Amino acid sequence: MPAPPASGVGRRLFLTSLLGVTAAAAGLSGCAEAGAAADEASLKDPLAKKVPAGTSLKISSFQNFQQLQLELAGLDELPFEVSDWLNIGAGPDVINAFRARSLELANNAGIPPIQAYYQGFDARIVAINITRKPNYLFATRPGSDIRAVEDFRGKRLAFSQGQAQGVVLLRALKEAGLKYDDAELVPLTSNQFLTALQSGQVDIAPLGNTQVPSYLEQYGSKGARTVPTDVVDLLNLLWAPATVLADRAKAAAIAAYIPYWAKGAVWQYEHPDEWNEEYYVKTQNLTLAQAESITELANKPLFPPSWDEAIAWEQETADLLAEGGYVKKFDVGELFDRRFESLAAEAVPEEYRR
């Protein structure tokens, strides 16, 4: 079960950056019952081999990404009903939707399960896709002279404590031998990063690979650039509330969904031209050249038969946040529901297992 949130200023900043003051207060006072309602014994029961008739799930599909991927791959005939595909992607929004019981399965990076834990909300990881190449690039404001992470010293850095971008920044600073107080960490959410760069509010912000081409096209001639690093956000995962996983029928539906999720990712990787046209050009309003530049940075999906590496990475992430005073240390192993551990790897060819 989740531990009490960390105390002190770091903890307050962590929570308010995730949810806003009102929601954070509500979370600390009222969301623990969602986790407490889960039957721990049910969370250890073997998974059902077949999804019971009439079972449904509410699944996240940010900007229609997941639905389109499954449709194009010919994988959209699922063995259960999807009662709602929710256009939700950011970790704080996902946690709020979990809490409201309007969402039952989501796709995120490694940090949201940690933040949920520190909000007292019990949710578990059920599938892992390993990311070996960076999903984020550090972009400078127009006119900046920053060219390396070492140049971040004394600069204003966009910092989203509760999202993957924030952890990528902390890892980059650590690898460069910089302390957190060697720069000014400006608390923002990731959807504010572009505006903050454009206005000069910050000198650096980690942007997703999909955001970089259009940003550089608009501001590259004005001195904006990217700063290369090898820092990765290792985990792309599926996770669900413990109360959902304690429901035998819904747990079976999630187990049945995981192979579709894995196969869909493989299809996307193997069909870049079709994905560029159908998703990036038609739904994201990018040019084909921009789409191709994004696809060139795409990670080969890798589904580990064992989660040992993923757990070690998640522990490093939690410890990194603890070093900054944002959370207390804890054993992240309890965030992983290992009943689901092998399902994704078993669904894909050997070259996509790692």
KAURJO-V280664 format. One record per residue. N is the residue number from 1. RES is the residue in one small letter. PHI is phi as a letter, one per 30 degrees, with the letter a starting at -180 (999 if undefined). D_CENTER is the distance of its C-alpha to the mean C-alpha in Angstrom with 1 decimal. Layout:
n = (N,N)
res = (RES,RES)
phi = (PHI,PHI)
d_center = (D_CENTER,D_CENTER)
This chain:
n = (1,2,3,4,5,6,7,8,9,10,11,12,13,14,15,16,17,18,19,20,21,22,23,24,25,26,27,28,29,30,31,32,33,34,35,36,37,38,39,40,41,42,43,44,45,46,47,48,49,50,51,52,53,54,55,56,57,58,59,60,61,62,63,64,65,66,67,68,69,70,71,72,73,74,75,76,77,78,79,80,81,82,83,84,85,86,87,88,89,90,91,92,93,94,95,96,97,98,99,100,101,102,103,104,105,106,107,108,109,110,111,112,113,114,115,116,117,118,119,120,121,122,123,124,125,126,127,128,129,130,131,132,133,134,135,136,137,138,139,140,141,142,143,144,145,146,147,148,149,150,151,152,153,154,155,156,157,158,159,160,161,162,163,164,165,166,167,168,169,170,171,172,173,174,175,176,177,178,179,180,181,182,183,184,185,186,187,188,189,190,191,192,193,194,195,196,197,198,199,200,201,202,203,204,205,206,207,208,209,210,211,212,213,214,215,216,217,218,219,220,221,222,223,224,225,226,227,228,229,230,231,232,233,234,235,236,237,238,239,240,241,242,243,244,245,246,247,248,249,250,251,252,253,254,255,256,257,258,259,260,261,262,263,264,265,266,267,268,269,270,271,272,273,274,275,276,277,278,279,280,281,282,283,284,285,286,287,288,289,290,291,292,293,294,295,296,297,298,299,300,301,302,303,304,305,306,307,308,309,310,311,312,313,314,315,316,317,318,319,320,321,322,323,324,325,326,327,328,329,330,331,332,333,334,335,336,337,338,339,340,341,342,343,344,345,346,347,348,349,350,351,352,353,354)
res = (m,p,a,p,p,a,s,g,v,g,r,r,l,f,l,t,s,l,l,g,v,t,a,a,a,a,g,l,s,g,c,a,e,a,g,a,a,a,d,e,a,s,l,k,d,p,l,a,k,k,v,p,a,g,t,s,l,k,i,s,s,f,q,n,f,q,q,l,q,l,e,l,a,g,l,d,e,l,p,f,e,v,s,d,w,l,n,i,g,a,g,p,d,v,i,n,a,f,r,a,r,s,l,e,l,a,n,n,a,g,i,p,p,i,q,a,y,y,q,g,f,d,a,r,i,v,a,i,n,i,t,r,k,p,n,y,l,f,a,t,r,p,g,s,d,i,r,a,v,e,d,f,r,g,k,r,l,a,f,s,q,g,q,a,q,g,v,v,l,l,r,a,l,k,e,a,g,l,k,y,d,d,a,e,l,v,p,l,t,s,n,q,f,l,t,a,l,q,s,g,q,v,d,i,a,p,l,g,n,t,q,v,p,s,y,l,e,q,y,g,s,k,g,a,r,t,v,p,t,d,v,v,d,l,l,n,l,l,w,a,p,a,t,v,l,a,d,r,a,k,a,a,a,i,a,a,y,i,p,y,w,a,k,g,a,v,w,q,y,e,h,p,d,e,w,n,e,e,y,y,v,k,t,q,n,l,t,l,a,q,a,e,s,i,t,e,l,a,n,k,p,l,f,p,p,s,w,d,e,a,i,a,w,e,q,e,t,a,d,l,l,a,e,g,g,y,v,k,k,f,d,v,g,e,l,f,d,r,r,f,e,s,l,a,a,e,a,v,p,e,e,y,r,r)
phi = (999,d,d,d,d,d,c,j,d,e,d,d,d,e,d,d,d,d,b,i,d,d,d,d,d,d,d,d,c,b,d,d,d,d,d,d,d,d,d,e,d,d,d,c,d,e,d,d,d,b,d,d,e,i,d,b,b,c,b,d,a,d,h,i,e,d,e,d,e,d,d,d,d,i,c,d,c,d,d,a,d,c,d,a,c,c,d,b,b,d,e,e,d,d,d,d,d,e,d,d,i,c,b,b,a,b,c,b,d,d,d,e,d,d,d,d,e,d,c,i,c,d,b,b,d,b,a,b,b,d,c,c,c,e,c,b,b,d,c,c,d,e,i,d,c,d,b,b,d,e,d,d,e,i,c,c,c,d,b,c,d,c,b,e,e,d,d,e,d,d,d,d,d,d,d,d,i,c,d,e,d,d,b,c,d,c,d,b,c,d,d,c,d,d,d,d,d,d,d,i,d,b,c,b,b,d,c,d,e,d,d,d,e,d,d,d,d,d,b,e,d,c,j,d,a,c,c,d,b,c,d,c,c,d,c,c,b,c,b,a,d,d,d,d,d,d,d,e,d,d,d,d,d,d,d,d,d,e,d,d,e,d,d,d,d,d,e,e,d,d,b,d,d,d,d,e,d,d,c,d,d,d,c,c,h,c,d,d,d,d,d,d,d,d,d,d,c,d,d,d,d,b,c,d,d,c,c,e,d,d,d,d,d,d,d,e,d,d,d,d,d,d,d,d,i,d,b,c,d,a,d,d,e,d,d,c,c,d,d,c,e,c,d,d,d,d,c,b,e,e,d,c,c,a)
d_center = (21.4,19.5,21.6,22.8,20.8,21.9,24.8,25.8,24.7,21.5,20.4,21.6,19.8,16.5,17.0,18.6,16.0,13.4,15.9,19.1,22.2,23.4,20.3,19.7,23.3,23.1,20.1,22.1,25.2,24.3,21.0,22.1,24.2,21.4,20.6,24.3,25.1,23.6,26.3,25.5,28.1,26.5,23.3,25.4,27.3,27.2,25.3,27.6,28.6,28.9,27.1,29.7,31.0,29.7,26.2,23.5,19.8,17.7,14.6,11.9,12.7,11.6,14.7,16.2,14.1,14.2,17.7,19.1,17.7,19.4,22.4,23.1,22.7,25.2,22.9,23.0,25.6,23.6,25.7,24.8,24.5,21.3,22.7,20.1,17.3,15.5,14.4,11.3,7.9,7.2,6.4,10.2,11.4,9.9,11.6,14.7,14.9,14.7,17.4,19.4,19.3,18.6,15.5,15.5,12.7,9.1,6.5,2.8,2.2,5.7,6.6,6.5,8.9,10.9,11.4,12.4,14.8,16.3,16.9,18.8,16.8,16.9,14.0,13.6,11.5,13.5,12.4,11.1,11.0,11.8,11.2,14.6,14.8,13.1,10.6,11.9,15.6,17.4,19.7,22.9,24.8,27.8,30.8,28.9,30.5,27.4,27.1,25.5,23.1,26.4,27.3,24.6,27.2,28.5,26.2,23.9,20.2,17.6,15.4,12.6,12.8,10.1,7.2,6.0,9.2,11.3,10.9,11.6,14.6,15.8,15.8,17.7,20.1,20.8,21.5,23.8,25.6,24.9,24.6,22.5,25.8,26.8,25.0,24.3,20.7,20.6,18.4,16.7,13.6,12.0,14.1,17.1,16.7,18.8,21.5,21.6,22.2,24.7,26.6,26.7,25.2,23.1,24.0,20.6,17.1,14.1,13.7,11.6,13.9,14.7,16.0,18.2,21.0,22.0,21.8,24.0,26.3,27.0,27.2,27.8,31.5,31.3,30.0,26.3,24.7,21.7,21.9,21.1,19.3,18.2,15.2,12.2,8.6,9.8,7.5,6.0,7.0,8.9,10.1,13.0,15.4,18.1,20.7,19.5,19.5,23.0,24.3,25.8,25.7,22.1,21.1,23.2,21.6,18.1,19.8,21.4,18.4,16.5,19.1,18.8,15.1,15.9,19.1,17.5,15.3,18.5,20.5,18.4,18.8,22.4,23.2,22.0,25.0,24.6,20.9,21.7,24.5,23.2,19.7,19.7,23.4,24.1,21.1,19.6,23.1,22.7,25.7,25.9,26.1,22.9,21.2,22.8,21.7,18.0,18.7,20.5,17.4,15.5,14.6,16.7,14.9,15.8,15.8,17.4,20.3,19.8,16.8,18.7,17.0,13.5,15.0,16.7,13.8,12.0,15.5,15.8,12.7,14.3,17.6,16.7,15.8,19.0,21.0,20.2,21.5,18.4,18.3,20.7,20.4,19.8,19.5,16.0,17.7,18.1,14.5,15.0,17.3,19.1,21.2,18.6,18.3,20.4,19.9,17.5,19.6,22.8,22.0,21.8,24.5,24.9,23.8,20.2,20.3,19.5)
